[in-house]
Amino acid sequence: MSNDRTGPFGRLLEAERQFHELMPGKDIYSKLLFRTLFWFGLFSVLYTVISGL
């Protein structure tokens, strides 16, 4: 897998990685929790936008 972060999905993953670096908790469980909340929120917003069309 390439480490190319130029596409829209790559930029989203890069933003998620930077979001993790700002998190106060550095252990793996807190990162997993925040990562889960981040992706759940993203997909919830996408679902709401698409279903509202």
CHARMM-style PDB file with segment names, atoms N, HN, CA, C and O in Angstrom:
ATOM      1  N   MET     1       0.849  -1.173   0.000  1.00  0.00      PROA
ATOM      2  CA  MET     1       0.000   0.000   0.000  1.00  0.00      PROA
ATOM      3  C   MET     1       0.895   1.237   0.000  1.00  0.00      PROA
ATOM      4  O   MET     1       1.878   1.309   0.737  1.00  0.00      PROA
ATOM      5  N   SER     2       0.550   2.168  -0.808  1.00  0.00      PROA
ATOM      6  HN  SER     2      -0.248   2.109  -1.407  1.00  0.00      PROA
ATOM      7  CA  SER     2       1.315   3.400  -0.941  1.00  0.00      PROA
ATOM      8  C   SER     2       1.003   4.345   0.218  1.00  0.00      PROA
ATOM      9  O   SER     2      -0.062   4.260   0.829  1.00  0.00      PROA
ATOM     10  N   ASN     3       1.926   5.232   0.510  1.00  0.00      PROA
ATOM     11  HN  ASN     3       2.791   5.301   0.014  1.00  0.00      PROA
ATOM     12  CA  ASN     3       1.736   6.218   1.572  1.00  0.00      PROA
ATOM     13  C   ASN     3       1.324   7.558   0.967  1.00  0.00      PROA
ATOM     14  O   ASN     3       1.665   8.610   1.509  1.00  0.00      PROA
ATOM     15  N   ASP     4       0.595   7.533  -0.151  1.00  0.00      PROA
ATOM     16  HN  ASP     4       0.318   6.679  -0.591  1.00  0.00      PROA
ATOM     17  CA  ASP     4       0.168   8.740  -0.854  1.00  0.00      PROA
ATOM     18  C   ASP     4      -1.028   9.351  -0.137  1.00  0.00      PROA
ATOM     19  O   ASP     4      -2.061   8.699   0.017  1.00  0.00      PROA
ATOM     20  N   ARG     5      -0.895  10.600   0.302  1.00  0.00      PROA
ATOM     21  HN  ARG     5      -0.056  11.130   0.178  1.00  0.00      PROA
ATOM     22  CA  ARG     5      -1.967  11.281   1.034  1.00  0.00      PROA
ATOM     23  C   ARG     5      -2.521  12.453   0.218  1.00  0.00      PROA
ATOM     24  O   ARG     5      -2.931  13.460   0.794  1.00  0.00      PROA
ATOM     25  N   THR     6      -2.539  12.338  -1.105  1.00  0.00      PROA
ATOM     26  HN  THR     6      -2.206  11.519  -1.573  1.00  0.00      PROA
ATOM     27  CA  THR     6      -2.971  13.465  -1.914  1.00  0.00      PROA
ATOM     28  C   THR     6      -4.444  13.409  -2.283  1.00  0.00      PROA
ATOM     29  O   THR     6      -5.040  14.457  -2.533  1.00  0.00      PROA
ATOM     30  N   GLY     7      -5.052  12.243  -2.327  1.00  0.00      PROA
ATOM     31  HN  GLY     7      -4.568  11.392  -2.124  1.00  0.00      PROA
ATOM     32  CA  GLY     7      -6.462  12.130  -2.673  1.00  0.00      PROA
ATOM     33  C   GLY     7      -7.351  12.527  -1.511  1.00  0.00      PROA
ATOM     34  O   GLY     7      -6.863  12.768  -0.407  1.00  0.00      PROA
ATOM     35  N   PRO     8      -8.664  12.600  -1.753  1.00  0.00      PROA
ATOM     36  CA  PRO     8      -9.579  13.001  -0.682  1.00  0.00      PROA
ATOM     37  C   PRO     8      -9.576  12.017   0.496  1.00  0.00      PROA
ATOM     38  O   PRO     8      -9.635  12.436   1.652  1.00  0.00      PROA
ATOM     39  N   PHE     9      -9.507  10.722   0.209  1.00  0.00      PROA
ATOM     40  HN  PHE     9      -9.459  10.382  -0.730  1.00  0.00      PROA
ATOM     41  CA  PHE     9      -9.468   9.737   1.284  1.00  0.00      PROA
ATOM     42  C   PHE     9      -8.147   9.815   2.042  1.00  0.00      PROA
ATOM     43  O   PHE     9      -8.120   9.664   3.263  1.00  0.00      PROA
ATOM     44  N   GLY    10      -7.065  10.049   1.329  1.00  0.00      PROA
ATOM     45  HN  GLY    10      -7.088  10.172   0.337  1.00  0.00      PROA
ATOM     46  CA  GLY    10      -5.760  10.202   1.959  1.00  0.00      PROA
ATOM     47  C   GLY    10      -5.700  11.414   2.867  1.00  0.00      PROA
ATOM     48  O   GLY    10      -5.114  11.362   3.949  1.00  0.00      PROA
ATOM     49  N   ARG    11      -6.312  12.516   2.423  1.00  0.00      PROA
ATOM     50  HN  ARG    11      -6.788  12.558   1.544  1.00  0.00      PROA
ATOM     51  CA  ARG    11      -6.347  13.720   3.266  1.00  0.00      PROA
ATOM     52  C   ARG    11      -7.191  13.482   4.513  1.00  0.00      PROA
ATOM     53  O   ARG    11      -6.872  13.987   5.589  1.00  0.00      PROA
ATOM     54  N   LEU    12      -8.267  12.713   4.367  1.00  0.00      PROA
ATOM     55  HN  LEU    12      -8.526  12.303   3.492  1.00  0.00      PROA
ATOM     56  CA  LEU    12      -9.103  12.386   5.518  1.00  0.00      PROA
ATOM     57  C   LEU    12      -8.329  11.542   6.525  1.00  0.00      PROA
ATOM     58  O   LEU    12      -8.424  11.776   7.730  1.00  0.00      PROA
ATOM     59  N   LEU    13      -7.572  10.572   6.047  1.00  0.00      PROA
ATOM     60  HN  LEU    13      -7.495  10.382   5.068  1.00  0.00      PROA
ATOM     61  CA  LEU    13      -6.750   9.756   6.946  1.00  0.00      PROA
ATOM     62  C   LEU    13      -5.661  10.586   7.612  1.00  0.00      PROA
ATOM     63  O   LEU    13      -5.340  10.372   8.781  1.00  0.00      PROA
ATOM     64  N   GLU    14      -5.099  11.523   6.879  1.00  0.00      PROA
ATOM     65  HN  GLU    14      -5.359  11.697   5.929  1.00  0.00      PROA
ATOM     66  CA  GLU    14      -4.069  12.395   7.458  1.00  0.00      PROA
ATOM     67  C   GLU    14      -4.670  13.291   8.539  1.00  0.00      PROA
ATOM     68  O   GLU    14      -4.041  13.515   9.573  1.00  0.00      PROA
ATOM     69  N   ALA    15      -5.881  13.806   8.312  1.00  0.00      PROA
ATOM     70  HN  ALA    15      -6.392  13.624   7.472  1.00  0.00      PROA
ATOM     71  CA  ALA    15      -6.555  14.624   9.328  1.00  0.00      PROA
ATOM     72  C   ALA    15      -6.852  13.787  10.568  1.00  0.00      PROA
ATOM     73  O   ALA    15      -6.726  14.267  11.695  1.00  0.00      PROA
ATOM     74  N   GLU    16      -7.243  12.544  10.355  1.00  0.00      PROA
ATOM     75  HN  GLU    16      -7.345  12.154   9.439  1.00  0.00      PROA
ATOM     76  CA  GLU    16      -7.520  11.650  11.483  1.00  0.00      PROA
ATOM     77  C   GLU    16      -6.244  11.370  12.278  1.00  0.00      PROA
ATOM     78  O   GLU    16      -6.278  11.305  13.506  1.00  0.00      PROA
ATOM     79  N   ARG    17      -5.121  11.206  11.580  1.00  0.00      PROA
ATOM     80  HN  ARG    17      -5.093  11.259  10.582  1.00  0.00      PROA
ATOM     81  CA  ARG    17      -3.844  10.970  12.262  1.00  0.00      PROA
ATOM     82  C   ARG    17      -3.444  12.189  13.076  1.00  0.00      PROA
ATOM     83  O   ARG    17      -2.982  12.045  14.208  1.00  0.00      PROA
ATOM     84  N   GLN    18      -3.612  13.394  12.523  1.00  0.00      PROA
ATOM     85  HN  GLN    18      -3.988  13.511  11.604  1.00  0.00      PROA
ATOM     86  CA  GLN    18      -3.283  14.614  13.254  1.00  0.00      PROA
ATOM     87  C   GLN    18      -4.215  14.802  14.447  1.00  0.00      PROA
ATOM     88  O   GLN    18      -3.797  15.299  15.493  1.00  0.00      PROA
ATOM     89  N   PHE    19      -5.463  14.411  14.293  1.00  0.00      PROA
ATOM     90  HN  PHE    19      -5.803  14.007  13.444  1.00  0.00      PROA
ATOM     91  CA  PHE    19      -6.426  14.465  15.388  1.00  0.00      PROA
ATOM     92  C   PHE    19      -5.953  13.602  16.551  1.00  0.00      PROA
ATOM     93  O   PHE    19      -6.110  13.975  17.714  1.00  0.00      PROA
ATOM     94  N   HSD    20      -5.373  12.446  16.232  1.00  0.00      PROA
ATOM     95  HN  HSD    20      -5.246  12.143  15.288  1.00  0.00      PROA
ATOM     96  CA  HSD    20      -4.859  11.550  17.273  1.00  0.00      PROA
ATOM     97  C   HSD    20      -3.678  12.138  18.013  1.00  0.00      PROA
ATOM     98  O   HSD    20      -3.529  11.935  19.218  1.00  0.00      PROA
ATOM     99  N   GLU    21      -2.846  12.859  17.304  1.00  0.00      PROA
ATOM    100  HN  GLU    21      -2.967  13.024  16.326  1.00  0.00      PROA
ATOM    101  CA  GLU    21      -1.672  13.448  17.958  1.00  0.00      PROA
ATOM    102  C   GLU    21      -2.068  14.514  18.969  1.00  0.00      PROA
ATOM    103  O   GLU    21      -1.312  14.793  19.900  1.00  0.00      PROA
ATOM    104  N   LEU    22      -3.248  15.115  18.798  1.00  0.00      PROA
ATOM    105  HN  LEU    22      -3.862  14.887  18.042  1.00  0.00      PROA
ATOM    106  CA  LEU    22      -3.714  16.148  19.718  1.00  0.00      PROA
ATOM    107  C   LEU    22      -4.460  15.579  20.926  1.00  0.00      PROA
ATOM    108  O   LEU    22      -4.748  16.307  21.875  1.00  0.00      PROA
ATOM    109  N   MET    23      -4.768  14.297  20.895  1.00  0.00      PROA
ATOM    110  HN  MET    23      -4.534  13.705  20.124  1.00  0.00      PROA
ATOM    111  CA  MET    23      -5.520  13.669  21.981  1.00  0.00      PROA
ATOM    112  C   MET    23      -4.701  13.654  23.270  1.00  0.00      PROA
ATOM    113  O   MET    23      -3.496  13.403  23.241  1.00  0.00      PROA
ATOM    114  N   PRO    24      -5.354  13.922  24.400  1.00  0.00      PROA
ATOM    115  CA  PRO    24      -4.610  13.927  25.665  1.00  0.00      PROA
ATOM    116  C   PRO    24      -4.164  12.526  26.095  1.00  0.00      PROA
ATOM    117  O   PRO    24      -3.080  12.378  26.659  1.00  0.00      PROA
ATOM    118  N   GLY    25      -4.959  11.522  25.846  1.00  0.00      PROA
ATOM    119  HN  GLY    25      -5.840  11.643  25.388  1.00  0.00      PROA
ATOM    120  CA  GLY    25      -4.604  10.156  26.229  1.00  0.00      PROA
ATOM    121  C   GLY    25      -3.746   9.513  25.166  1.00  0.00      PROA
ATOM    122  O   GLY    25      -4.103   9.538  23.988  1.00  0.00      PROA
ATOM    123  N   LYS    26      -2.639   8.945  25.545  1.00  0.00      PROA
ATOM    124  HN  LYS    26      -2.348   8.924  26.502  1.00  0.00      PROA
ATOM    125  CA  LYS    26      -1.721   8.370  24.570  1.00  0.00      PROA
ATOM    126  C   LYS    26      -1.778   6.839  24.538  1.00  0.00      PROA
ATOM    127  O   LYS    26      -1.062   6.222  23.750  1.00  0.00      PROA
ATOM    128  N   ASP    27      -2.609   6.218  25.372  1.00  0.00      PROA
ATOM    129  HN  ASP    27      -3.190   6.720  26.012  1.00  0.00      PROA
ATOM    130  CA  ASP    27      -2.664   4.766  25.344  1.00  0.00      PROA
ATOM    131  C   ASP    27      -3.557   4.304  24.192  1.00  0.00      PROA
ATOM    132  O   ASP    27      -4.348   5.085  23.663  1.00  0.00      PROA
ATOM    133  N   ILE    28      -3.430   3.061  23.816  1.00  0.00      PROA
ATOM    134  HN  ILE    28      -2.788   2.427  24.246  1.00  0.00      PROA
ATOM    135  CA  ILE    28      -4.094   2.530  22.632  1.00  0.00      PROA
ATOM    136  C   ILE    28      -5.611   2.514  22.786  1.00  0.00      PROA
ATOM    137  O   ILE    28      -6.314   2.699  21.792  1.00  0.00      PROA
ATOM    138  N   TYR    29      -6.144   2.304  23.981  1.00  0.00      PROA
ATOM    139  HN  TYR    29      -5.573   2.154  24.788  1.00  0.00      PROA
ATOM    140  CA  TYR    29      -7.590   2.225  24.153  1.00  0.00      PROA
ATOM    141  C   TYR    29      -8.259   3.579  23.970  1.00  0.00      PROA
ATOM    142  O   TYR    29      -9.346   3.655  23.398  1.00  0.00      PROA
ATOM    143  N   SER    30      -7.637   4.640  24.441  1.00  0.00      PROA
ATOM    144  HN  SER    30      -6.753   4.579  24.906  1.00  0.00      PROA
ATOM    145  CA  SER    30      -8.234   5.958  24.245  1.00  0.00      PROA
ATOM    146  C   SER    30      -8.174   6.345  22.766  1.00  0.00      PROA
ATOM    147  O   SER    30      -9.103   6.967  22.251  1.00  0.00      PROA
ATOM    148  N   LYS    31      -7.095   5.983  22.087  1.00  0.00      PROA
ATOM    149  HN  LYS    31      -6.340   5.477  22.506  1.00  0.00      PROA
ATOM    150  CA  LYS    31      -7.010   6.262  20.656  1.00  0.00      PROA
ATOM    151  C   LYS    31      -8.066   5.477  19.899  1.00  0.00      PROA
ATOM    152  O   LYS    31      -8.678   5.999  18.967  1.00  0.00      PROA
ATOM    153  N   LEU    32      -8.284   4.241  20.284  1.00  0.00      PROA
ATOM    154  HN  LEU    32      -7.788   3.817  21.041  1.00  0.00      PROA
ATOM    155  CA  LEU    32      -9.306   3.427  19.629  1.00  0.00      PROA
ATOM    156  C   LEU    32     -10.690   4.018  19.853  1.00  0.00      PROA
ATOM    157  O   LEU    32     -11.503   4.050  18.930  1.00  0.00      PROA
ATOM    158  N   LEU    33     -10.967   4.479  21.050  1.00  0.00      PROA
ATOM    159  HN  LEU    33     -10.307   4.453  21.800  1.00  0.00      PROA
ATOM    160  CA  LEU    33     -12.251   5.102  21.347  1.00  0.00      PROA
ATOM    161  C   LEU    33     -12.453   6.361  20.508  1.00  0.00      PROA
ATOM    162  O   LEU    33     -13.500   6.522  19.880  1.00  0.00      PROA
ATOM    163  N   PHE    34     -11.473   7.248  20.489  1.00  0.00      PROA
ATOM    164  HN  PHE    34     -10.623   7.118  20.999  1.00  0.00      PROA
ATOM    165  CA  PHE    34     -11.609   8.477  19.724  1.00  0.00      PROA
ATOM    166  C   PHE    34     -11.657   8.214  18.222  1.00  0.00      PROA
ATOM    167  O   PHE    34     -12.367   8.910  17.496  1.00  0.00      PROA
ATOM    168  N   ARG    35     -10.912   7.218  17.752  1.00  0.00      PROA
ATOM    169  HN  ARG    35     -10.335   6.653  18.342  1.00  0.00      PROA
ATOM    170  CA  ARG    35     -10.958   6.859  16.337  1.00  0.00      PROA
ATOM    171  C   ARG    35     -12.344   6.333  15.975  1.00  0.00      PROA
ATOM    172  O   ARG    35     -12.874   6.662  14.913  1.00  0.00      PROA
ATOM    173  N   THR    36     -12.925   5.533  16.835  1.00  0.00      PROA
ATOM    174  HN  THR    36     -12.495   5.266  17.698  1.00  0.00      PROA
ATOM    175  CA  THR    36     -14.273   5.009  16.600  1.00  0.00      PROA
ATOM    176  C   THR    36     -15.293   6.135  16.581  1.00  0.00      PROA
ATOM    177  O   THR    36     -16.165   6.167  15.714  1.00  0.00      PROA
ATOM    178  N   LEU    37     -15.193   7.057  17.527  1.00  0.00      PROA
ATOM    179  HN  LEU    37     -14.484   7.031  18.232  1.00  0.00      PROA
ATOM    180  CA  LEU    37     -16.115   8.197  17.553  1.00  0.00      PROA
ATOM    181  C   LEU    37     -15.949   9.088  16.322  1.00  0.00      PROA
ATOM    182  O   LEU    37     -16.937   9.587  15.785  1.00  0.00      PROA
ATOM    183  N   PHE    38     -14.727   9.288  15.878  1.00  0.00      PROA
ATOM    184  HN  PHE    38     -13.924   8.882  16.314  1.00  0.00      PROA
ATOM    185  CA  PHE    38     -14.455  10.101  14.701  1.00  0.00      PROA
ATOM    186  C   PHE    38     -15.117   9.509  13.463  1.00  0.00      PROA
ATOM    187  O   PHE    38     -15.824  10.210  12.739  1.00  0.00      PROA
ATOM    188  N   TRP    39     -14.890   8.209  13.217  1.00  0.00      PROA
ATOM    189  HN  TRP    39     -14.317   7.639  13.805  1.00  0.00      PROA
ATOM    190  CA  TRP    39     -15.455   7.582  12.025  1.00  0.00      PROA
ATOM    191  C   TRP    39     -16.971   7.444  12.132  1.00  0.00      PROA
ATOM    192  O   TRP    39     -17.667   7.579  11.126  1.00  0.00      PROA
ATOM    193  N   PHE    40     -17.495   7.180  13.323  1.00  0.00      PROA
ATOM    194  HN  PHE    40     -16.929   7.070  14.140  1.00  0.00      PROA
ATOM    195  CA  PHE    40     -18.944   7.110  13.504  1.00  0.00      PROA
ATOM    196  C   PHE    40     -19.583   8.463  13.190  1.00  0.00      PROA
ATOM    197  O   PHE    40     -20.614   8.528  12.520  1.00  0.00      PROA
ATOM    198  N   GLY    41     -18.975   9.525  13.670  1.00  0.00      PROA
ATOM    199  HN  GLY    41     -18.137   9.472  14.214  1.00  0.00      PROA
ATOM    200  CA  GLY    41     -19.491  10.861  13.389  1.00  0.00      PROA
ATOM    201  C   GLY    41     -19.429  11.193  11.909  1.00  0.00      PROA
ATOM    202  O   GLY    41     -20.369  11.766  11.358  1.00  0.00      PROA
ATOM    203  N   LEU    42     -18.331  10.836  11.264  1.00  0.00      PROA
ATOM    204  HN  LEU    42     -17.567  10.370  11.711  1.00  0.00      PROA
ATOM    205  CA  LEU    42     -18.190  11.106   9.839  1.00  0.00      PROA
ATOM    206  C   LEU    42     -19.267  10.379   9.036  1.00  0.00      PROA
ATOM    207  O   LEU    42     -19.934  10.986   8.197  1.00  0.00      PROA
ATOM    208  N   PHE    43     -19.437   9.091   9.289  1.00  0.00      PROA
ATOM    209  HN  PHE    43     -18.896   8.598   9.971  1.00  0.00      PROA
ATOM    210  CA  PHE    43     -20.421   8.326   8.538  1.00  0.00      PROA
ATOM    211  C   PHE    43     -21.848   8.725   8.893  1.00  0.00      PROA
ATOM    212  O   PHE    43     -22.738   8.631   8.048  1.00  0.00      PROA
ATOM    213  N   SER    44     -22.081   9.162  10.112  1.00  0.00      PROA
ATOM    214  HN  SER    44     -21.357   9.237  10.799  1.00  0.00      PROA
ATOM    215  CA  SER    44     -23.409   9.646  10.483  1.00  0.00      PROA
ATOM    216  C   SER    44     -23.757  10.920   9.709  1.00  0.00      PROA
ATOM    217  O   SER    44     -24.880  11.075   9.229  1.00  0.00      PROA
ATOM    218  N   VAL    45     -22.801  11.813   9.596  1.00  0.00      PROA
ATOM    219  HN  VAL    45     -21.889  11.687   9.987  1.00  0.00      PROA
ATOM    220  CA  VAL    45     -23.030  13.041   8.839  1.00  0.00      PROA
ATOM    221  C   VAL    45     -23.256  12.716   7.360  1.00  0.00      PROA
ATOM    222  O   VAL    45     -24.163  13.267   6.737  1.00  0.00      PROA
ATOM    223  N   LEU    46     -22.445  11.834   6.803  1.00  0.00      PROA
ATOM    224  HN  LEU    46     -21.708  11.387   7.308  1.00  0.00      PROA
ATOM    225  CA  LEU    46     -22.625  11.449   5.403  1.00  0.00      PROA
ATOM    226  C   LEU    46     -23.992  10.812   5.176  1.00  0.00      PROA
ATOM    227  O   LEU    46     -24.663  11.121   4.191  1.00  0.00      PROA
ATOM    228  N   TYR    47     -24.406   9.932   6.072  1.00  0.00      PROA
ATOM    229  HN  TYR    47     -23.861   9.681   6.872  1.00  0.00      PROA
ATOM    230  CA  TYR    47     -25.704   9.287   5.952  1.00  0.00      PROA
ATOM    231  C   TYR    47     -26.838  10.320   6.018  1.00  0.00      PROA
ATOM    232  O   TYR    47     -27.795  10.251   5.248  1.00  0.00      PROA
ATOM    233  N   THR    48     -26.720  11.257   6.928  1.00  0.00      PROA
ATOM    234  HN  THR    48     -25.942  11.313   7.554  1.00  0.00      PROA
ATOM    235  CA  THR    48     -27.761  12.298   7.070  1.00  0.00      PROA
ATOM    236  C   THR    48     -27.839  13.160   5.819  1.00  0.00      PROA
ATOM    237  O   THR    48     -28.933  13.490   5.361  1.00  0.00      PROA
ATOM    238  N   VAL    49     -26.697  13.522   5.266  1.00  0.00      PROA
ATOM    239  HN  VAL    49     -25.809  13.254   5.638  1.00  0.00      PROA
ATOM    240  CA  VAL    49     -26.677  14.353   4.057  1.00  0.00      PROA
ATOM    241  C   VAL    49     -27.271  13.586   2.876  1.00  0.00      PROA
ATOM    242  O   VAL    49     -28.101  14.122   2.141  1.00  0.00      PROA
ATOM    243  N   ILE    50     -26.856  12.352   2.696  1.00  0.00      PROA
ATOM    244  HN  ILE    50     -26.182  11.917   3.293  1.00  0.00      PROA
ATOM    245  CA  ILE    50     -27.329  11.564   1.547  1.00  0.00      PROA
ATOM    246  C   ILE    50     -28.814  11.230   1.687  1.00  0.00      PROA
ATOM    247  O   ILE    50     -29.555  11.304   0.707  1.00  0.00      PROA
ATOM    248  N   SER    51     -29.250  10.869   2.873  1.00  0.00      PROA
ATOM    249  HN  SER    51     -28.647  10.809   3.669  1.00  0.00      PROA
ATOM    250  CA  SER    51     -30.670  10.520   3.039  1.00  0.00      PROA
ATOM    251  C   SER    51     -31.570  11.756   2.989  1.00  0.00      PROA
ATOM    252  O   SER    51     -32.775  11.631   2.770  1.00  0.00      PROA
ATOM    253  N   GLY    52     -31.006  12.928   3.186  1.00  0.00      PROA
ATOM    254  HN  GLY    52     -30.027  13.029   3.363  1.00  0.00      PROA
ATOM    255  CA  GLY    52     -31.795  14.150   3.129  1.00  0.00      PROA
ATOM    256  C   GLY    52     -31.988  14.683   1.719  1.00  0.00      PROA
ATOM    257  O   GLY    52     -32.722  15.648   1.509  1.00  0.00      PROA
ATOM    258  N   LEU    53     -31.332  14.057   0.755  1.00  0.00      PROA
ATOM    259  HN  LEU    53     -30.736  13.272   0.925  1.00  0.00      PROA
ATOM    260  CA  LEU    53     -31.458  14.537  -0.628  1.00  0.00      PROA
ATOM    261  C   LEU    53     -32.774  14.198  -1.247  1.00  0.00      PROA
ATOM    262  OT1 LEU    53     -33.018  14.539  -2.404  1.00  0.00      PROA
TER     263      LEU     53
END
